[in-house]
């Protein structure tokens, strides 16, 4: 873990927490209490924040940078479960229990987060049960949304899943939008295939189709989306 740059002020931390769906129902005073137990941390590019099977004692909110959650299969294949950018939270179940991690989270680039230790958060929830009720309701909504996404994905073709993954990356905070509307995505074909739950070969064939159509341009470890709206035509 890298040494810290100047940390965010309490007001900046509250503003960041307000962007997180899990905390968005909390009032200013409630967010202030959460901010009081949050501590800044910084990770280098490619650093593992935690591994699948590790003890679960901290959740993280991304302030700057990008990270991803992956799971490894016994055959050696890995799948990307989610990508995280500014305002995203991961490891949030550590706020409620100390079960072992269900996935590995690693950074794409230098990443700054605010960390909330599980014991501190559980103490806060005991002292302020109204915060606990709001957080549980928000987590329930997030679980339903995840179930709906997984259900849709199970019925999608490879092309639709890859297009959906591209749309997700375009919308993510880590994407860079140029003045002409182009969107730069830092991702390899293998990363994109894992996010879409497909083989690299299948994803590569569909990306070639998109490139011939002028929707994207591919480069080493990155691609440029010229027409984000056109991707939606492939999502069904």
KAGILIN-V146408 format. One record per backbone hydrogen bond with DSSP energy under -0.5 kcal/mol. NH is the residue of the N-H (numbers start at 0). CO is the residue of the C=O. Records with the same first field share a line. If there is no record, write none. Layout:
BEGIN
NH=CO / CO
END
This chain:
BEGIN
1=41
12=8
13=9
14=10
15=11
16=12
17=13
18=14 / 15
19=15 / 16
22=19
23=19
25=22
30=26
31=27
32=28
33=29
34=30
35=31
36=32 / 33
37=34
38=114
40=112
42=110
45=106
46=43
48=46 / 104
49=104
52=100
53=50
55=97
56=54
58=115
59=89
60=113
61=87
62=111
63=111
66=83
67=105
68=81
69=103
70=78
72=76
75=72
78=70
80=68 / 78
81=68
83=66
86=61
87=84
89=59
93=90
94=91
95=92
96=92
100=53
103=69
104=49
105=67
106=46
107=65
108=65
110=42
111=63
112=40
113=60
114=38
115=58
116=36 / 114
117=56
120=116
121=117
122=118
123=119
124=120
125=121
126=122
127=123
130=127
131=127
132=128
133=129
134=130
135=131
136=132
137=133
138=134
139=135
140=136
141=137
142=138
143=139
144=140
145=141
146=142
147=143
148=144
149=145
150=146
151=147
152=148
153=149
154=150 / 151
155=152
160=156
161=157
162=158
163=159
164=160
165=161
166=162
167=163
168=164
169=165
170=166
171=167
174=171
175=183
176=174
177=175 / 181
180=177
182=224
183=175
184=222
186=184
191=187
192=188
193=189
194=190
195=191
196=192 / 193
197=192
202=198
203=199
204=200
205=201
206=202
207=203
208=204
209=205
210=206
211=207
212=208
213=210
214=209
215=209
216=223
218=221
220=218
221=218
222=184
223=216
224=182
225=214 / 223
226=214
229=226
230=226 / 227
231=227 / 228
232=229
233=230
234=231
235=233
END
